[in-house]
């Protein structure tokens, strides 16, 4: 049985170090896979450290486990509740971007229920290309 706990400890080391290497090298984003590897690795270290009475390691890995668990819970709650999408800003050709422009756009939207569309003004370069 002791061999099983030793294997668990080494498996935990491989999981945590592999995840850290993958994130550090840019092969993996610090997302769910990274946090899951840290979670399982810390559990393996907690088991191994408890059997060896390595209490500083056990306490450190309990903290490691909690950090990973909280991160995973937050990632799960963020993925289930999508953020509201904001309407894009309308930029009219030849009109500087200002709060006055946005006020006009919002007023037109309120009155008509749609965003006004303005055709682009032809430039001198367009005229020479057409000739």
C-alpha positions as CSV (number, residue, x, y, z in Angstrom):
1,X,0.0,0.0,0.0
2,X,2.9,2.3,0.7
3,X,4.0,1.9,-2.9
4,X,0.6,3.2,-4.0
5,X,1.1,6.4,-2.0
6,X,4.6,6.9,-3.3
7,X,3.2,6.6,-6.9
8,X,0.5,9.1,-6.0
9,X,3.1,11.6,-4.8
10,X,5.2,11.2,-7.9
11,X,2.1,11.4,-10.1
12,X,1.1,14.7,-8.3
13,X,4.6,16.1,-8.9
14,X,4.3,15.2,-12.6
15,X,0.8,16.7,-12.9
16,X,1.8,20.0,-11.3
17,X,5.2,20.4,-13.0
18,X,3.7,19.4,-16.4
19,X,0.9,22.0,-16.1
20,X,3.4,24.7,-15.0
21,X,5.8,23.8,-17.9
22,X,2.9,23.9,-20.4
23,X,1.6,27.3,-19.3
24,X,5.1,28.7,-19.0
25,X,6.0,27.6,-22.5
26,X,2.7,28.9,-24.0
27,X,1.5,25.4,-24.9
28,X,-1.5,25.7,-22.6
29,X,-3.5,28.6,-21.3
30,X,-3.9,29.0,-17.5
31,X,-7.5,27.8,-17.7
32,X,-9.5,24.8,-16.6
33,X,-6.8,22.2,-17.7
34,X,-4.1,23.9,-15.7
35,X,-6.3,24.3,-12.6
36,X,-7.5,20.7,-12.8
37,X,-3.9,19.4,-13.0
38,X,-3.0,21.5,-10.0
39,X,-6.1,20.3,-8.1
40,X,-5.2,16.6,-8.7
41,X,-1.5,17.1,-8.1
42,X,-2.2,18.9,-4.8
43,X,-4.5,16.1,-3.6
44,X,-1.8,13.5,-4.4
45,X,0.8,15.6,-2.5
46,X,-1.6,15.9,0.4
47,X,-2.0,12.2,0.6
48,X,1.8,11.5,0.2
49,X,2.7,14.3,2.7
50,X,0.3,13.1,5.3
51,X,1.7,9.5,5.2
52,X,5.2,10.9,5.5
53,X,4.2,13.4,8.2
54,X,5.6,16.2,6.0
55,X,3.2,18.8,7.5
56,X,4.7,21.9,5.8
57,X,4.1,20.2,2.4
58,X,0.6,19.1,3.5
59,X,-0.4,22.7,4.5
60,X,1.1,24.2,1.3
61,X,-0.8,21.7,-0.8
62,X,-4.0,22.3,1.0
63,X,-3.7,25.9,0.1
64,X,-2.7,24.9,-3.4
65,X,-5.9,22.7,-3.6
66,X,-8.1,25.5,-2.3
67,X,-6.7,28.0,-4.8
68,X,-7.3,25.6,-7.7
69,X,-10.8,24.7,-6.5
70,X,-11.9,28.3,-6.1
71,X,-10.5,29.1,-9.6
72,X,-12.3,26.2,-11.1
73,X,-15.6,27.2,-9.4
74,X,-15.2,30.8,-10.7
75,X,-14.4,29.6,-14.2
76,X,-17.5,27.4,-14.2
77,X,-19.8,30.2,-13.0
78,X,-18.3,32.6,-15.6
79,X,-18.9,30.1,-18.4
80,X,-22.6,29.6,-17.3
81,X,-23.5,33.3,-17.1
82,X,-22.5,35.0,-20.3
83,X,-21.6,38.7,-20.0
84,X,-24.1,41.1,-21.6
85,X,-23.0,42.3,-25.1
86,X,-22.7,46.0,-25.5
87,X,-23.7,47.6,-28.8
88,X,-20.8,48.8,-30.9
89,X,-20.2,52.4,-31.4
90,X,-21.2,53.9,-34.7
91,X,-18.6,56.1,-36.4
92,X,-19.8,58.4,-39.2
93,X,-17.3,59.3,-41.9
94,X,-16.0,62.8,-41.6
95,X,-17.5,63.4,-38.2
96,X,-15.1,63.4,-35.2
97,X,-15.9,60.9,-32.5
98,X,-17.5,62.8,-29.6
99,X,-20.2,62.4,-27.0
100,X,-22.4,64.7,-29.1
101,X,-22.3,62.2,-31.9
102,X,-23.3,59.4,-29.5
103,X,-26.2,61.5,-28.2
104,X,-27.4,62.0,-31.8
105,X,-27.2,58.2,-32.5
106,X,-29.0,57.4,-29.3
107,X,-31.7,59.9,-30.1
108,X,-32.3,58.5,-33.6
109,X,-32.3,55.0,-32.2
110,X,-35.0,56.0,-29.6
111,X,-37.1,57.7,-32.2
112,X,-36.9,55.1,-35.0
113,X,-35.9,51.9,-33.3
114,X,-32.8,51.4,-35.5
115,X,-29.4,52.8,-36.0
116,X,-29.1,55.3,-38.9
117,X,-27.0,54.3,-41.8
118,X,-24.9,57.0,-43.6
119,X,-23.3,56.3,-47.0
120,X,-19.6,57.1,-47.2
121,X,-18.8,60.4,-48.8
122,X,-16.8,59.9,-52.0
123,X,-13.3,61.4,-51.8
124,X,-11.1,63.0,-54.5
125,X,-9.1,59.8,-54.8
126,X,-12.3,57.9,-55.6
127,X,-13.1,60.3,-58.4
128,X,-9.7,60.0,-60.0
129,X,-9.9,56.2,-59.8
130,X,-13.3,56.2,-61.5
131,X,-12.0,58.3,-64.4
